[in-house]
Amino acid sequence: MKYLEKTNEEKIVRLLKGGKCSFRTVGDYSRERWNAYWMQMVFYVQIDNLDLVNLDTNKKLISICHRLLPAEAGYDVMSVDFLPSLEVYNVDKSMAEDLDNTINQRSDSISNLLPTDVKEKGNEIAEAYIYHYSVENY
């Protein structure tokens, strides 16, 4: 995505934002280069973004994949496919909002069992732990 942003490919950035990609190869040679295998890139995009897909987008993404994939890897990207992502997520939601929701869901489930002061201290510890975990893993 950073490469696409730096090369001013706004339409492709919009298309791929919040999606995932994978690749498929069946072990056949690409017949483009000697000893390079055929590879298909599969982009899972949000259903609302599928209307941005067209022949020009396919050609651009194949070209971009060729630039990003080193030749010594031994693969040639021969096709690009777009499938709707079946995951439900909110791209605009910030990580902080997501963490707040997680903390609130956890604390609401035990709110009837603990005294208020214990619950408040537990929330403070949970927030500190989640912050620490986020810094280490993001």
C-alpha positions as CSV (number, residue, x, y, z in Angstrom):
1,M,0.0,0.0,0.0
2,K,2.9,2.4,0.8
3,Y,4.3,1.8,-2.7
4,L,0.9,2.5,-4.3
5,E,0.6,5.7,-2.3
6,K,4.1,6.9,-3.2
7,T,3.4,6.2,-6.9
8,N,0.1,8.1,-6.8
9,E,-2.2,5.2,-7.6
10,E,-5.1,6.6,-5.6
11,K,-7.7,4.5,-7.4
12,I,-5.9,1.2,-6.6
13,V,-5.3,2.4,-3.0
14,R,-9.0,2.9,-2.6
15,L,-9.7,-0.5,-4.1
16,L,-7.4,-2.4,-1.9
17,K,-7.8,-0.4,1.3
18,G,-8.9,-2.7,4.1
19,G,-8.4,-5.8,2.0
20,K,-6.0,-8.7,1.9
21,C,-4.1,-10.5,-0.8
22,S,-2.7,-13.9,-1.4
23,F,-1.2,-15.8,-4.3
24,R,-1.7,-19.1,-6.0
25,T,0.7,-21.2,-8.0
26,V,0.1,-24.6,-9.5
27,G,3.7,-25.4,-10.5
28,D,3.4,-24.5,-14.2
29,Y,6.0,-22.4,-15.9
30,S,4.9,-18.9,-16.9
31,R,6.5,-19.1,-20.4
32,E,7.4,-15.5,-20.0
33,R,10.9,-16.1,-18.6
34,W,13.1,-19.2,-18.5
35,N,12.5,-21.2,-15.4
36,A,9.9,-18.9,-13.8
37,Y,6.6,-20.2,-12.4
38,W,3.1,-18.9,-13.2
39,M,1.5,-17.0,-10.3
40,Q,-1.9,-15.6,-9.8
41,M,-2.5,-12.8,-7.3
42,V,-5.9,-12.8,-5.5
43,F,-7.0,-9.6,-3.8
44,Y,-9.9,-9.8,-1.3
45,V,-11.5,-6.4,-1.3
46,Q,-14.5,-4.9,0.3
47,I,-17.7,-5.5,-1.6
48,D,-18.3,-1.7,-2.0
49,N,-15.0,-1.4,-3.8
50,L,-15.6,-4.1,-6.5
51,D,-17.0,-1.5,-8.8
52,L,-13.5,0.0,-9.1
53,V,-12.2,-3.2,-10.8
54,N,-11.7,-3.1,-14.6
55,L,-9.3,-4.3,-17.2
56,D,-7.0,-1.2,-16.7
57,T,-6.8,-1.9,-13.0
58,N,-5.9,-5.6,-13.7
59,K,-3.1,-4.5,-16.1
60,K,-1.8,-1.9,-13.7
61,L,-1.7,-4.3,-10.7
62,I,0.1,-7.0,-12.8
63,S,2.7,-4.4,-13.7
64,I,3.0,-3.3,-10.1
65,C,3.3,-6.9,-8.9
66,H,6.1,-7.5,-11.4
67,R,8.0,-4.4,-10.1
68,L,7.6,-5.4,-6.4
69,L,8.3,-9.1,-6.8
70,P,12.0,-9.7,-7.4
71,A,12.9,-11.7,-10.5
72,E,15.1,-14.0,-8.5
73,A,12.0,-15.2,-6.6
74,G,11.2,-17.3,-9.7
75,Y,7.6,-16.3,-10.2
76,D,5.8,-14.3,-12.9
77,V,2.5,-12.7,-12.0
78,M,0.3,-13.8,-14.9
79,S,-3.2,-12.8,-13.6
80,V,-4.9,-10.8,-10.9
81,D,-8.3,-11.7,-9.5
82,F,-10.6,-9.8,-7.2
83,L,-12.9,-11.5,-4.8
84,P,-15.2,-9.9,-2.2
85,S,-13.9,-10.1,1.3
86,L,-16.2,-12.0,3.6
87,E,-14.8,-10.4,6.8
88,V,-16.7,-7.7,8.5
89,Y,-14.6,-4.8,9.6
90,N,-14.6,-1.1,9.8
91,V,-11.6,0.6,8.1
92,D,-12.3,4.0,9.6
93,K,-12.3,2.6,13.2
94,S,-9.1,3.6,15.0
95,M,-7.0,1.2,17.0
96,A,-7.7,3.2,20.1
97,E,-11.5,2.9,19.6
98,D,-11.1,-0.8,19.1
99,L,-9.1,-1.2,22.3
100,D,-11.6,0.9,24.3
101,N,-14.4,-1.4,23.0
102,T,-12.4,-4.5,24.1
103,I,-11.8,-3.1,27.5
104,N,-15.5,-2.1,28.0
105,Q,-16.8,-5.5,26.9
106,R,-14.5,-7.2,29.3
107,S,-15.4,-4.9,32.2
108,D,-19.1,-5.1,31.6
109,S,-19.2,-8.9,31.8
110,I,-17.9,-8.8,35.4
111,S,-19.4,-5.6,36.7
112,N,-22.0,-7.3,38.8
113,L,-19.5,-9.5,40.6
114,L,-16.9,-7.1,41.9
115,P,-16.8,-4.0,44.1
116,T,-16.4,-0.7,42.4
117,D,-12.8,0.0,43.6
118,V,-11.6,-3.4,42.5
119,K,-13.2,-3.0,39.1
120,E,-11.6,0.5,38.7
121,K,-8.1,-0.9,39.5
122,G,-8.7,-3.8,37.2
123,N,-9.6,-1.4,34.4
124,E,-6.4,0.5,35.0
125,I,-4.3,-2.6,34.9
126,A,-6.1,-3.9,31.7
127,E,-5.6,-0.5,30.0
128,A,-1.9,-0.6,30.9
129,Y,-1.5,-4.2,29.7
130,I,-3.4,-3.6,26.4
131,Y,-1.3,-0.5,25.7
132,H,1.9,-2.4,26.4
133,Y,0.8,-5.3,24.2
134,S,-0.2,-2.9,21.4
135,V,3.2,-1.1,21.5
136,E,5.0,-4.4,21.3
137,N,2.9,-6.0,18.5
138,Y,1.9,-3.2,16.2
